[in-house]
Amino acid sequence: MKKNISSIIISSLLLFSTMCSTSFAFDPQSFLNKAKDAVNQASQMTSPSTYTSPSNYTHNEVIKNVAKKLSGGEIEVFDTKSKALINSFTPGMSVSLAVYAKNNKTFEQAFNTTDKPADMQKIRVNVAIYDGDKKLGDSDEYVKDVAKEKETSFRIWVDPTDKTIEPWEETVNLRNRVFAIKEDTYYKLAPKVYTVKFEVYYEYGNIDEVASTSIKWDLSGQNFAKWQNLASLINKSEYNAVIPDKAGQKNPKLEAEIKALMAYEGIVKRVILIDSDWTIHRNEYGIITYRILTAEVIYKQPDGHFLLSERNIVQDYLGNNMWAKTRLGSAGWKQEYMSEDNIWK
């Protein structure tokens, strides 16, 4: 890293001195423009093998940029009930994805990560729905504690009427199934045949490809009505399970500010302040920079669905025990659709 920075500085000076040597009259604006151009050009000289993931990258974009396409194993899509491999599925089936390490090795052996902490190693699967070449939506999930294993599996789609799944397992997987992707994807579907693509990666700091495949999802004809019915059953089960967390404090003024800030998302029904107090943040010199707390905001979306959204609430420090106006920080992990009946529970 130090070497890269030094190279940038040296390159900047060389470029800048070269440009300045051709100038006979001093022009302040031209001077600044040339200095800026020199630094910008030098910044492009860093090694292309050095990869830094921007904080605003999604996980899928990171995978796209750093995955090593080495095919470290294989994957199989199968009917959970019959255990038969499938290349197409229809509503009424429960579908699972099996992931195997290469050459009958454990995952850490297959990816040569025996020198790394096992609990840092995980398998991630990305599932995407395509209508022709157009991607309608995707989602990813991961599983840990697989380094010492030779295989693992993911529940991709759980049919709520499938009696072969144990009740406790059904409850878990209805809330965490991979294939659900996003609620808004449901409304993009029509009576036709879609393609579902699976991409599996092994992560341990690096991101390596295990394998990828695709199957057909047949929603044509009468399958579409059956799908809509099953989707509504799952939605009802999930929505009824989502309950707001208990409030850590009541602050009507702050709640009103948050409500106004979140109005762009939809009609805000309730704001719950989860933390009992602010958490103070300081910089490396011990100087207070801002304070933050967590809130849950429940709002009605334009499509009529209710979403519980966890948000970080921030106030920047102005000095002299004064704080700036409340602003929204990043969204938290908890982003769940819920029943209107549960809003005030």
N, C-alpha and C positions, 0 to 999 in steps of 0.2 A: 504493500500500500504506500509506504514512504517513497519507494522507488518510483511509483507512478506519479505521485505528487511532484517529486523532484523533476521528473521528465517533463511534466506539464509546465513548470515554472521556467526551466531552461529553454524549452521549445518556444514558450511565449516570448522570452527575452530575445532569442535569436530572430524570430519572425518580426518582432517589433523593431529591433535595431536595424534590420534590413530595410524595413519600410521607411523608417525615419531618415536613413542615410540618403534616400533619394529626394528628400524634401529640402528646399532651399529657403522657404519662408515659413515662419511659425504661425500656424492657424490653430487656435485652441480647440475648435469643434472638430477639425480634421484629426488633431492629435488624439482626442478622446475616442473618435470613431475607429481609428486604426488600432488603438490599444485594445478596444473591445473585440475587434475582429481577430487580433492576434491571439487573445486568450481563448476565444471560441474555437479557432482552428486548432490550437494546441490541445484543447480538451478532447478533440476527436482522435488524438494519437495514443490514447490508452490502449492496452492490449485487448483485442477482441475476445480473448479467452477469459477475461475477468468479467464475471456476471454479478450484478447487483440488482436485487429484486426491488423495484419501486414499491413504496408502501401502498399505493393505490392499485396495484396489480391484483387481479383476482387469482384464486388458486389455479384455475384452468390456464390462465395466461402464463403463469410461472412454469407450469408443466410444459406448455408449448415451447417455451424458450430454453429450458434446461434438460428435458428428458433425453436420455441417451439411446433410445431406440435399439436396445440390445436384445430384446425378447428373452427375458430371463425365466420364462416358464410358459404355462399354457392355461387357458380358461375354458370352461364348459358351461353352457346354459342348459338347465334341465327343469323338467316338470317336477315340482316338489313332491307331488303325490305318487307318481309312478316311478320317479327317479330316471325317467327316460330323457335322453338328450333331445333338444328341440331346436329347430331353426325358424319356427314361427309359433306364435301363441295367440290365443283368443281369450276374451273375458270368460271368467269361470275357472281359469287355471291359476295356480300359485307358482311363481317362477323363482328359481334360485340360481346363483352364479358360483361355481366352484373355481378356486384359484390354486394352481399347483406350481411348486418350485421346479426349476430345471433339473433334469437328470436324477430325479428322485432324491434330491438333496434337501436339507432344511433351507429356509429362505435366506438365513444369514450365510450359509455355505454357498448357495447359488449366486449370491450377490457379493461374496467376499467381504462380509461385514462382521466377522467373528471378533474383531478387535474393538467393536463399538458396543456401547451399552444396549442390551436387548430391548429395554423399555423405550428407547428412542426410535426404534425401527417399527415402521407400520406399513400396511398395505392400504392403498386408496383406490377406490373404483369410481369412475365418472360414467354416468349414464345420460345419454342424450337422445331426444326424439327428433327425427327428421321427416319432413314432408318433401320428398324429392331431395333437392340440395339445400333446402331451407331448414335451418335448425329452429325448432319451436321452443326448446327449453332444455336445460340440463341440471344435474345435481350431482354432488359427490359425497361419499361417506368413507370413513376409514376404520380399520380395526388394528389394535395394538396387540402386544404379547404374542406375536406370531413368529418371531425370529427363530425359535427352536422347532417350529412346526414345518411339515412338508406341504401342507395344504390348509386352506381355510375356505369359508363360504360366506356369501352375502344373500340375505333375503331381498330379492328385487321387487317382487310384487306379491302381496298377500291378498288372496280372495277372502273377503270377510265371511263367506258362507262355507269355507273349506274346513271341514270337521277333522281333518287329519293333523291340524296344527293344535298343539296344546294351548289351553286358554291363556296361561301366563305368557307364552311365546307370542300369541296373537296380539295381546295387549302391547307388548314391547314393540313388535314389528309394525303395528299399525301407526305407531308414533314415529318410527325411525326408518320406515321402508325407503329404499333409495329411489325407486322408480316414480314415487309421487312427484318428484321434481318441484314444481311450483304450482300453486293453486291457479294462477292465471293461465297456465298451459291447458288446463281442462277446457277452457272456453275457446281454445283455438282448434280443437279437434272436430272432425267431421266424419261421416260414414265412408271411410276409405282405408287403405293399407298403408301403414307407416313403417319406417325403419328405426330400430332402436340400436344404437351403437354403445358398446362397452369398451372402456379403456382402463386398464389396471396398471398401477405404478407401485414401485417399492421405494419408500422414502426413509432416509436416515441422514439427512443433511443434503445428500445428493438425491436426485429423483430419476429412477431408472424404470424403463418400461418392462412390465412383465409380459403382457400380451394384449391383443385387442380383437374384437369380433363384432358381428352385428347379426340381428335376427329381424324377422318381420313381425309387426303387431297388427293383426287383422281386426279392424273395426268396421269392416264393410257390412252392408245389409243389416240383418237383425242383430249382429254383434254390437252395433253402436248403442242400441236401446239397452242392451244388457250391461254394457260398460257404464252408461249413465246411471243406471240403478245401483250398481256396485260402488261407483264413485260416491254417490250420495250416502250410502251406508257407512263408508269409511269416513267421509267428512263429518257425519253426525257423531260417530264414535270419537273422532279426534277433537271436534269442537267442544263436546261435553266434558272432555278431560282437562281442558285448559282453564285454570283458575288463577286470578291475579295473586301475586305475593302480598303478604301483609305489609302495611305501611309502617315505616320506621319513624315517621313524624307527620304532622299536619302543618301546612304553611299555605294558607289560601292565596296569599299574594304571589308566592313563587309558582304555585300550581296554575294560577291564571296566566302568568308569563309564559310558562311552558305550553299551555293550551294554545295561546296565540302563536307561538313559534311553530307549533305542529299543525296549524290550520291548513297549510298547503297540502297536507297528505289526505285530508278528508274532514269529516265532522268529528271533532274530539269529544268523546263521551266521558272519559275519566282520566285523571292523572294521579298516580300513586307514587309518593316519594319513598323509595325503598330504604335508603340510608338514613340513619338517625341524625347525622350531622355531615358537614362538608369535610372532605379530605383535602388538606393543604399540600400543594406541590411547590417544591423549591428547585432552583437551578444548581449547578455544580458549586456555586459560591455560597449556597445557603440562603439566597435571596428568594423570597416568596414570588412566584410567578402567576399562579392561578389556584383556584379551588374547584373541586368537582364532586358531584354526587350522582347516584343512579336513580332513574325514575322509570316507571312503566306507564306508557301512554296507550290508551285504548281508543281507537277511532274507527269510524265507519267509512269504508272506501267507496269510491264512486260506483263500483259494481254491486254495492249492498252488503258486502261481507265485512265482518268486524275483525280487526287485527290488533293483537297485543304486541306492542313494540317496546323493547328495552332501549333506553337512550341515556347517554352520558350528558349531564347538564354542567355547563362550565361558566365560571365568572372569573375574568382576568383581574389581577391585582393592580391597582392604580397608585398605591402608596398611601401613607397616612391613614391606614385602616379603611380605605375606600376601595370598592369593587366596581368593575365595569358592568354594563348591562348583561343580563343572562343571555347565553347563546347555547345552541345545540352543539354537542360534541359528537363523537362517533356513535353509530348504532351498536347495540350489544348483540350477543348471540341469540337472545330470546326474541324471535319474530314468529308468532304463532296466531293462526286463525282461531276464533273462539265463538261460542254461542252467545247471543245477546242476553240470554238468561243468566249468564255467569259474570256479567260485567261488574255487578255490585256485591258479589260473594266475597 
